Amino acid sequence: MSSDLIIDVTPSEIVIALQENKKIVEFTRVRSGAKFAVGDIYLGKVKKIMPSLNAAFIDVGYEKDAFLHYLDMGPQFATLNKFLRITSSRKNKISSISRIHSEPDINKEGKVNEILKIGQKILVQVAKEPISTKGPRLTSEISIAGRFLVLLPFSDKVSISQKIKTNEEKNRLKKLIQSIKPRKYGVIVRTVAEGKRVAELDKELRRLVDKWETTFNKLSRVNAPSLIIGEIDRTTALLRDIYHPKFNSIIVNDHSVSNELSEYISSIQPDKKKIVKFYSGRQPIFEYFGIEKQIKASFGKTVSFKEGAYLIVEHTEAFHVIDVNSGNRAKAGLDQETNALDVNMAACDEIARQLRLRDMGGIIVIDFIDMHIAANRQKVYEYMKEIMAADRTKHNILPLSKFCLMQITRQRVRPEENIETAEKCPTCKGSGNIVPTILFADDLDGKVKYILKDLNKKKLSLKVHPYLAAYLTKGLKSYRNKWFFKYFRWVKVDANNSYSYLEYHFFDENLEEIIL
């Protein structure tokens, strides 16, 4: 399987598209200056205690207070609180948490008002980004993620990823980590650590410990609410979680991001540094690599997937509903049950891709085409579990009911990616009334004349939908040739698939749009 990462960097946002076998499977949009990402560690202040929910609302600087449930405080909360008191003191001289005497674990059945009080400072980590009208969801079980390891301050446990199959390798990694980890630190060994040497793991472990220990001096200098440790930027974080040696290329249209990613790849696999490539073409990067077209086809209410079959995807506040339809697809010689099984199996592939692509979380209900044979329903269930194994997000799949309904729960840690693919008519602006299309070319002709004659622009680029580009450029008597002989200036006509049918934009020699 080939994997490619295409990254579009603009002043307002970074858009990341992951392709597997040239098909987009993950799509992430990061606003510039966005805060409260999963993994960020904050010094917060308790604003409100809710005994009925056994939870507290914490001020971390977001417009809405963040939510911390008692069960998310972690068993080592008392030790973490003691650490915060010591390090917040200006007389702090602690250089390692191994010098802090551990407090007893808090009671699992305890109450939040027994531990927290209003105005208290508290160290928390973002577990879920703000979604809809809700603020961030927090945890006090601090973890610092690396590529091979996850560091857990104040815990002594060493856990090994369940995806590492052989007991021999699990035992090797457990003994290795126990021999090199400092006291009062727990470690989770990630799947990609399989087969790694002690030097690589020790280097990352030291880096994670150093990152945590930067909080020692920082806590004495800041007031709540403040960001204490920021997660690395989303691009590098995504790369850290998904990168594997079979990556073909990482293509980005920004020099600084390209250099950052090159440095990161060099640090984990120096011989793969060259897979990071800078894109310098004039055409938009997503347009050039066909991402824009895939986005248009993959988002929206209706998604086609195989020989006329399609999905209907509906979203509500509480859950998502996916309906599988065979459409006009019917194979000659196949009975209804066999045809339904064939469509349902193909639908599993597209549904698994849609869940990752849109980052759909919460409860997902799938209405498959009815199958009357229990063995066929079991086949669909087993196949869905198999292909969903590639999804890094925690999920749980239930078998199909006799009505061919499947329920999936998928962890939601950030807002769902939703792109409106239905286009508003650029001519009527959604009103339903348009000027006669026969006058469209005359209108365009008049604007070209105004730009070249009245504004006296030396160079002019016109970006339009591919159909319009063909109309304006094909043949000896095309509009482009007519403009050249009339104004003695060449109008560059570029096709852009992301434009709606009659949409067009003018650009000058500096590629700045000319607003008329």
BAKOLSE-671127 format. One record per atom (N, C-alpha, C): residue in one letter; x, y, z. Coordinates in steps of 0.2 Angstrom, whole numbers, plus 5000, padded with zeros to 4 digits. Layout:
BEGIN
aXYZ/...
***
This chain:
BEGIN
m500449945000/m500050005000/m500450065000/s500350114995/s500750174995/s500350224999/s500750275002/s500450325006/s500750395004/d500350445003/d500650505001/d500250565006/l500650615008/l500350665012/l500450725008/i499850765006/i499850825002/i499650875007/i500050935008/i499950985013/i499951055009/d499351085010/d499251155007/d499251205013/v499751245012/v499851295017/v499651365015/t499151395018/t498951465016/t499051505023/p499051575022/p499051615028/p498551605033/s497951585031/s497451575036/s497451505039/e497651455036/e497551385038/e498051335035/i498151275037/i498551225034/i498051165033/v498051145027/v497551085025/v497951025024/i497850965027/i498250905026/i497750855023/a498050825018/a497650765015/a498150705015/l497850645017/l498250585017/l497950545012/q498350515007/q498150475002/q498450405003/e498050355002/e498250285002/e498050254995/n498550234992/n498450204985/n498050254981/k498250324981/k498050374977/k497350394979/k497050374985/k496350384987/k496350424993/i496050474994/i496050515000/i495750485006/v496050475011/v495750435017/v495650475023/e496150535024/e496050575030/e496150645027/f495750695030/f495750765028/f495750805035/t496250845036/t496250885042/t496450955040/r496051005043/r496051075042/r496251105049/v496851145049/v497151175055/v497151255054/r496751285058/r496751365057/r497351395060/s497651445057/s498251475060/s498051505067/g498551495071/g498451515078/g497951475082/a497651425080/a497151385083/a497451355090/k497051365095/k497251335102/k496851275104/f497051255110/f496651195113/f496651135109/a497251115106/a497251055103/a497350995108/v497150935106/v497250875110/v498050865112/g498150865118/g498850855120/g499150915124/d498850975122/d499051035126/d498951035133/i499451055137/i499451055144/i499351125147/y498851135151/y498751205154/y498751205161/l498951265164/l498851275171/l498151315171/g497651285174/g496951315174/g496751325181/k496151355182/k495851375188/k495151355188/v495051325194/v494351295195/v493851355196/k493351355191/k492851405191/k492251385194/k491951325193/k491351295196/k491351225197/i491151205203/i491051135205/i490351105204/m490251055201/m489551025200/m489550955203/p489350955210/p489250895213/p488750845210/s488250865207/s487750825203/s488050785197/l488550815194/l488950785189/l489550755191/n489750765197/n490450745200/n490950765195/a490950835194/a491350865189/a491450935191/a491950965187/a492151035188/a492251075182/f492051135181/f492251175176/f492851215177/i493351215172/i494051245173/i494151295168/d494351355170/d494551405166/d495251395163/v495351385156/v495951375153/v496051425148/g495651475148/g495751535143/g495351525137/y494951475137/y494451475131/y493851505133/e493451525128/e492851575129/e492351535133/k492351465133/k491851425137/k492351385142/d492051385148/d492451345153/d492551265151/a493151235152/a493251165150/a492951125156/f492851055154/f492451015158/f492950955160/l493050945167/l493450895170/l493050855174/h492950785172/h492550745177/h493050705182/y492750685187/y493150665193/y493550595191/l493250555186/l493550495184/l494150515179/d494150575177/d494750595172/d495250625176/m495250635182/m495750665186/m496350615187/g496250555187/g496750505187/g496950485195/p497150425196/p497350405203/p497850445206/q498350465202/q498950505205/q498750575205/f498150605206/f497950675206/f498250705212/a498250675218/a498550705224/a499250715223/t499650675220/t500350685219/t500450735214/l500050745209/l500150795204/l500050865207/n499550865211/n499350925215/n499950945219/k500250895223/k500850915227/k501350945223/f501450915217/f502050935212/f501851005210/l501251025209/l501051085207/l501251135212/r501051125219/r501151165224/r501951185225/i502351125224/i503051135225/i503351175220/t503151165213/t503451195208/t503251265207/s502651285209/s502351345209/s502751395214/s503051365219/s503451405224/s504051435221/r504151495222/r504751535220/r505451505223/k505351465228/k505851435231/k506051365229/n505651345223/n505751285221/n506451265218/k506751205221/k507351185219/k507351115216/i506751095215/i506751025213/i506951015205/s507350965204/s507550955197/s507350885194/s506950845198/s506650785196/s506050765200/i505550735197/i504950715201/i505150655205/s505650625204/s505850565208/s505950585216/r506150655217/r506250675224/r505550695227/i505050695224/i504350705227/i504050645230/h503850645236/h503550585239/h502850575236/s502750515234/s502050505231/s501550505236/e500950535235/e500350535239/e499950465237/p499550445242/p499050385240/p498650405234/d498450355231/d497950365225/d497250385228/i496950435224/i496250455226/i495750395225/n495250405229/n494750355229/n494350355223/k494250295219/k493850295213/k493150315214/e492850305220/e492150315221/e492150385225/g492650425225/g492650485228/g492250545225/k492150605228/k491750655225/k492250715224/v492050755219/v492550805216/v492550865221/n492050875225/n492050925230/n492450915236/e492650845236/e493150825242/e493850845240/i494050855234/i494750865231/i494850935229/l494350965225/l494451025222/l494051085226/k494251145225/k493851195228/k493951255223/i493451305223/i493451355218/i494051405219/g494351415213/g494951465213/g495551425214/q495551355215/q496151315215/q496451315208/k497151315208/k497551305202/k497551225201/i497551205195/i497551135193/i497951125186/l498351075186/l498651055180/l498251005176/v498051025170/v497650985166/v497850975158/q497650925155/q497850915148/q497150915144/v497150935138/v496550935133/v496550865130/a495950835132/a495750765129/a495350775123/k494950825123/k494450835117/k494450905116/e494550925109/e494550995107/e493851025108/p493751085108/p493051115108/p492651095102/i492051065104/i491551045098/i490951075099/s490651105094/s489951135094/s489951185099/t489551185104/t489451235109/t489851215115/k490151165115/k490551145121/k491251165121/g491451175127/g492151195128/g492651125128/p493251135129/p493751075129/p493551025134/r493650965133/r493650905138/r494350895141/l494450895148/l495050895151/l495150825154/t495850815155/t496050755160/t496650785164/s496750755170/s497350765174/s497750705174/e497650655170/e498150605169/e498550625163/i499150665165/i499550695160/i499950635156/s499950645150/s500350605145/s500750645140/i501350625138/i501750665133/i501950615128/a501650625122/a501750575117/a502350585112/g502650535111/g503250535106/g503050485100/r503550475096/r503350425090/r503350355093/f503850335097/f503850265100/f503550255106/l503550305111/l503350305118/l502850355120/v502450345125/v502050395128/v502250395135/l502450455138/l502750465144/l502150485149/l502150445155/l501650465160/l501950485167/p502050545168/p502350565174/p501950545180/f502250525186/f501950505192/f501650425192/s501750395186/s501550325186/s502150285185/d502150225188/d502750175187/d502550115183/k502050115179/k501850065175/k502150065168/v502250005165/v502550005159/v502049955155/s501649985150/s501149955146/s501449945139/i501249895136/i501449875129/i500849875124/s500849905118/s500349905114/s500049835112/q499449825112/q499149765111/q499149745104/k499349785099/k499449775092/k500149735091/i500549735096/i501149695095/i500949625097/k501049585092/k500749515093/k501149465097/t501849465096/t502249415099/t502349425106/n502249375110/n502449385118/n503149395119/e503549365114/e504349375115/e504549445114/e504249485109/e504349555108/e504049595114/k503549585116/k503249615122/k503649615128/n503849555129/n504349545135/n504949585134/r505249585128/r505849615127/r505849695128/l505249715125/l505149795126/l505049815133/k504649765137/k504449785144/k505149785148/k505549735147/k506149735151/k506649795149/l506649805143/l507049855140/l506849925144/i506249945143/i505950005146/i506050015153/q505949955157/q506049955164/q506749965166/s507149945162/s507949955164/s508150025162/i507750065158/i508050135156/i507650195159/k506950175161/k506550235163/k506750255170/p506650325171/p506750355177/p506250335182/r506350345189/r505850335194/r505250385193/k504650365195/k504050405195/k503850415188/y504050385183/y503850385176/y503550325174/g502950325171/g502650265168/g502750275160/v502750225156/v502850225149/v502350175146/i502050205140/i501650165136/i502050155129/v502150095128/v502550075122/v502150075116/r502250115111/r501750115105/r501950055100/t501550045095/t501549985090/t502249995086/v502350055084/v502950075080/v503650055083/a503650045090/a504250035093/a504449955092/e504049915089/e504149845088/e504849845084/g505349805087/g505949795084/g506449845084/k506349905088/k506749955089/k507349935094/r507849975093/r508449955097/r508450005103/v508749985109/v508750025115/v509050095114/a509450105110/a509750175109/a509250225106/e508750195101/e508250235099/e507750255104/l507550205108/l507050215113/l507250255119/d507950245121/d508250285126/d508250355124/k508450375118/k508450445115/k507850475116/e507250445114/e506650475114/e506350485121/l506550435125/l506250435132/l506650495136/r507250505134/r507550565137/r507250635135/r507150635128/r506850695126/r506150705129/l505750655130/l505050665133/l505150685140/v505650655144/v505750675151/v505950755151/d506450775147/d506650845146/d506050885145/k505650865140/k505050915138/k504650925145/w504450865149/w504050875155/w504450915160/e505050915161/e505450945166/e505551025164/t505351045158/t505351115157/t504751145161/t504251115163/t503751145167/t503951165174/f504551135177/f504751145183/f504851225185/n505251255180/n505351325181/n504751365179/k504451345174/k503951385170/k503351395175/l503151345179/l502551345183/l502651405189/s503251425191/s503351475196/s503251545193/r503251545186/r503251615183/r502651635180/v502151585179/v501551605175/v500951605180/n500351635178/n499751635181/n499251595177/a498751575181/a498251535178/a497751585175/p497451565169/p497551515165/p498151525160/s498551475159/s499151485154/s499351415151/l499551415145/l499851355141/l500451345144/i500551285146/i501251255149/i501651215144/i501351165141/i501651135136/i501151125130/g501351155124/g500951145118/g501151085114/e500651055112/e500750995108/e501151025101/i501550985098/i501851005092/i501251015087/d501451055082/d500951075077/d500651015074/r499951025071/r499550965069/r499850925063/t500250965059/t500550925053/t501050875056/t501550895060/t502050855063/t501750805068/a501150815071/a500850775076/a500550715072/l500250735066/l499950685062/l500450645059/l501050675057/l501550635054/l501850585059/r501850605065/r502150565071/r501750505072/d501050515071/d500650455072/d500550405066/i500550435060/i500450395054/i501050375050/y501550405052/y502150385047/y502350315048/h502550285042/h502850215042/h503350215036/p503850175036/p504350175031/p504150165024/k503450145023/k503250135016/k502950205013/f503050255017/f502750325014/f503150335008/n502750355003/n503050374996/n503350444996/s502950484998/s503050564998/s502650605002/i502950655004/i502650715008/i502750775004/i502250805001/i502250854997/i501950915000/v502350975000/v502051035004/v502251095000/n501851145000/n501951204996/n502251265000/d502551255005/d502851305010/d503551285012/h503951335011/h504651315012/h504851295020/s504551345024/s504651335031/s504351265034/v503751245032/v503451185034/v503851125031/s504051135025/s504451085022/s505151065025/n505451125028/n506051115032/n505951085038/e505351105042/e505151075048/e505050995047/l504650975042/l504550905041/l505150865039/s505650895035/s506250865033/s506650855040/e506650905044/e507050895050/e506750835055/y506150835055/y505750785059/y505950715056/i505850705049/i505950645046/i506750625047/s507150665047/s507850655048/s508050625055/s507650655060/s507750635067/s507550565068/i507050535064/i506750475065/i506950415060/q507150445054/q507350395049/q507750435044/p508450445045/p508850495041/p508850475033/d508750415032/d508850395025/d508150405021/k507650425024/k507050445021/k506950525020/k507450565022/k507350635022/k507050655015/k507250625009/k507150645003/k506450645001/i506050605005/i505350595003/i504950665004/v505150705008/v504850775009/v505050815003/k504550834999/k504650874993/k504250944993/f504650994990/f504251064990/f503951064983/y503351084984/y502951094977/y502951174976/s503151184969/s503251254967/s502851274961/g502351224959/g501951244953/g501551304954/r501251324948/r500851384948/r500151364950/q499951294948/q499251274949/q499251254957/p498651274960/p498551254967/p498751174968/i499051164974/i499351104975/i498751044975/f498151064978/f497651014978/f497350994971/e497351054967/e497151044960/e497551004956/y498251014957/y498750974953/y498750904955/f498650884961/f498650814963/f497950784963/g497450814961/g496750784961/g496450784967/i496650814972/i496350814979/i495650844979/e495650904975/e495050944975/e494450904972/k494550874967/k494050834964/k493850774969/q494250744972/q494150694977/q493650714983/i493850774985/i493450814990/i492750824988/k492650844982/k491950864979/k491550794979/a491950744977/a491550674976/a491450644983/s491850654988/s491850614994/s491450645000/f491350715000/f490950745005/f490250755002/g489850775007/g489150795004/g488650735007/k488050745005/k487550695007/k487550625004/t487650624997/t487750564993/t488450554991/v488650494992/v489350464990/v489250404986/s489450404980/s489450344976/s490050304977/f490050234977/f490650194978/f490750144973/k490250114970/k490350054966/k489750034961/e489950044955/e489450024950/e488750044951/g488650114953/g487950134954/g487750134961/a488050094965/a487850094972/a488050164976/y487750184981/y487950244984/y487750244992/l488050284995/l487850295002/l487450365003/i486950365008/i486650435010/i486950445017/v487250495018/v487550515025/v487150575028/e486850565034/e486550615037/e486850625044/h486850685046/h487150705053/h486650735057/t486650715064/t486250745069/t486650765074/e486350805079/e486750825085/e487050765089/a486550705089/a486750655094/a487150595090/f486950585084/f487350535080/f487250545073/h487650495069/h487650495062/h487250435059/v486950445053/v486550385050/v486850385043/i487050315041/i487250305034/i486850255031/d486550265026/d486050215022/d486450195016/v486450125015/v486750095010/v486150075004/n486350104998/n485850094993/n486150054987/s485850014984/s486149974978/s486050014971/g485650064971/g485550114966/g485250074960/n485550084954/n485350044948/n485849984947/r486249964952/r486749914951/r486349844952/a486449804947/a486149734947/a486549684943/k486849634945/k487249594941/k486849534939/a486849524932/a486449474929/a486649404932/g486249364934/g486349294936/g486449294944/l486349354947/l486449354954/l485749354958/d485649314963/d484949324966/d484949384971/q484449404974/q484349464978/q484849464984/e484849404987/e485249394993/e486049404991/t486249374986/t486949374984/t487149444982/n486649474978/n486849544976/n486849594982/a486449584987/a486449624993/a487049614997/l487349554997/l487949545001/l488549574997/d488549574991/d489049604987/d489049674988/v488449714988/v488449784989/v488649804996/n488449765001/n488549785008/n489349775009/m489649725006/m490349715007/m490749775004/a490549794998/a490849854995/a490749914999/a490149925002/a489949975006/a490449985012/c490649925015/c491049925021/c491749965020/d492049955014/d492649995012/d492550065012/e491950085009/e491850165008/e491650195015/i491250155019/i491050175026/i491650185030/a492150135030/a492750145034/a493150205032/r493150215025/r493550275023/r493150345025/q492550345025/q492150405026/q492250425034/l492250375038/l492350385045/l492950415047/r493550395043/r494150425044/r494150495041/l493950495035/l493950555031/l493650615034/r492950605037/r492650655040/r492750665047/d493150615050/d493250605057/d492650605061/m492150565059/m491450555062/m491550525069/g491250555074/g491350525081/g490650515084/g490650485090/g490050475093/g489750405091/i489050405090/i488650345088/i488550355080/i488750295077/i488550295069/i488150235068/v487550245065/v487050185064/v487050175056/i487250115054/i487250105047/i486650055045/d486250075040/d485750035038/d485950005031/f486149935032/f486349895026/f485749875022/i485849855016/i485349815012/i485149755016/d484549745016/d484249685020/d484549615017/m484749575022/m485049505020/m484649465025/h484449405023/h484049365027/h484449305030/i485049295027/i485449235029/i485949265035/a485849235041/a486249255046/a487049255045/a487249205041/a487949195039/a488149255035/n487749275031/n487949335027/n488049405031/r487549405036/r487649465041/r488249455045/q488449395046/q489149385050/q489749405046/k489649385039/k490249405035/k490349485034/v489749515034/v489849595034/v490149615040/y489949595046/y490149615052/y490949595053/e491149535051/e491849525051/e492249565047/y492049575041/y492449615036/y492449685038/m491949715041/m491949785044/m492449785049/k492549745054/k493049745059/k493749735056/e493849695051/e494449695048/e494749755045/i494249795041/i494549855038/i494549915042/m494149905048/m494149965053/m494849955057/a495149905057/a495749895061/a496249945059/a496249975053/a496750025051/a496550095054/d495950095057/d495750165060/d496150175067/r496550225067/r496850235074/r496450255079/t495850285078/t495450315083/t495050255086/k494950255093/k494650205097/k493950195094/h493750135093/h493050125091/h492750055093/n492150045093/n491849985095/n491249965090/i491249905087/i490749885082/i490349835084/l489649835084/l489249785086/l488949745080/p488849685080/p488549645075/p487949675072/l487749655066/l487149675063/l486549645066/s486049685067/s485349655069/s485049625064/k484449595065/k484049555060/k483749605055/f483749665057/f483549715052/f484149745048/c484749715049/c485349735045/c485549805047/l485449825054/l485749885056/l486349875060/m486849915059/m487549905063/m487649965067/q487849965073/q488050015077/q488750015078/i489050075077/i489750095078/i489850145083/t490250145088/t490450205092/t491150215091/r491350285089/r491950305088/r492150365092/q492750365095/q492950415099/q492950485095/r492650535099/r492650605095/r493150645100/v493650675097/v494150715100/v494250785097/r493950795091/r493950855088/r493350865084/p493150925082/p492550935078/p492550895071/e492050865069/e491950835063/e492150875057/e492550845052/e492650885046/e492050885041/n491750945040/n491150945036/n491350995030/i491250975024/i491351025018/i490751025014/e490451085013/e489851095009/e490051085002/t489851034998/t489951024991/t489451044987/a488851064989/a488351094985/a488551164984/e488551184978/e488751254976/e488151304975/k488251364978/k487751414977/k487851444970/c487351454966/c487451474959/c487751544959/p488351554956/p488751614956/p488351674952/t487851654948/t487551704944/t486951734948/c486551684951/c485951704954/c486051714961/k486551694964/k486751694971/k486251664976/g485951614973/g485451574977/g484751594976/s484651644972/s483951674971/s483451634967/g483851604962/g483451564957/g483351604950/n483551664950/n483451714944/n484051734942/i484151724935/i484851734932/i484751784926/v485251814924/v485251854918/v485351804912/p485051824906/p485151774901/p485851754899/t485951684899/t486651654898/t486951684891/i486551694887/i486751724880/i487151784881/l487051824886/l487451884888/l488051874892/f488151814894/f488751804899/f489351814895/a489451794889/a490151804885/a490251884884/d489651914883/d489751994882/d489952024888/d489652004894/d489852034900/d490552014902/l490851954900/l491551944901/l491951984897/d491751984890/d492152024886/d492252104888/g491652124890/g491652194893/g492152204899/k492252154903/k492652164909/k493352154907/v493552114902/v494252114899/v494452174896/k493952204892/k494152274889/k494252324894/y493852324900/y493952374905/y494652364908/i494852304910/i495452294913/i496052304909/l496052284902/l496652294898/l496652374895/k496052404894/k496052464891/k496052524896/d495552524901/d495452574906/d495952564911/l496052504914/l496552494920/l497252484917/n497352474910/n497952474907/n498452414910/k498152364912/k498552304915/k498952274909/k499552254910/k500052234905/k499952154905/k499752124910/k499652054910/k499052034914/l498651984911/l498051964914/l497951894914/s497751864920/s497551794920/s496851784922/l496451744919/l495751724920/l495651654922/k495451644928/k495351574931/k494551564930/v494351504927/v493651484926/v493651414927/h492951394927/h492851314927/h493051284920/p493251224920/p493551194914/p493151194908/y492451194909/y492051204903/y492051274900/l492051324904/l492151394902/l492851394898/a493351364902/a494051374899/a494051344892/a493751284891/a493751254884/a493351304879/y492751334881/y492451374877/y492751444875/l493251464880/l493551534878/l494251524874/t494451454874/t495151444871/t495151404865/k494651364863/k494651314858/k494451354851/g494851334846/g494751364839/g495151424838/l495151434831/l495551494829/l495151564831/k494451554831/k494051614832/k493851614840/s494251584844/s494151584851/s494151654854/y493851664860/y493851734863/y494551754865/r494951704867/r495651724869/r496051754863/n495951724857/n496251744851/n496051814849/k495351824850/k495051884848/k495251944852/w495351924859/w495651974864/w496351994862/f496751944860/f497451954858/f497552004852/f497151994847/f497152034841/f496852104842/k496352104847/k496052174848/k496452214853/y496752184858/y497152224863/y497852214863/f498152164859/f498852154858/f499152134865/r498752094869/r498952064875/r498652004876/w499051954878/w498851884879/w498551874886/v497951854886/v497551834892/v497651764893/k497951744899/k498051674901/k497451654904/v497151594901/v496551564904/v496751494907/d496551494914/d496751434918/d496051404920/a496051334920/a495451294922/a495551274929/n495051284933/n495051264940/n494451224942/n494551164944/n493951114945/n493551134951/s493851174956/s493551194962/s492951254961/y493051284955/y492551334953/y491851304951/s491351344952/s490651324950/s490651344942/y490051324939/y490051324932/y490151394929/l489851444931/l489951514928/l490351554932/e490751534937/e491151574941/e491851584938/y492051654938/y492751674935/y493051724940/h493651724939/h494051774943/h494651804939/f494751864939/f495351894936/f495951914941/f496551904938/f497151914942/f497651954938/d498051994941/d498552034938/d499252004937/e499752034935/e500352004934/e500651984941/n500452014947/n500751984953/n500251934956/l499851904952/l499351854955/l498851884960/e498751944960/e498251974965/e497651984961/e497051964965/e496451964961/e496252034960/i495952044954/i495652114952/i494952114954/i494752144958/i494052154961/i493652204956/l493152184953/l492752234949/l492052244952/
***
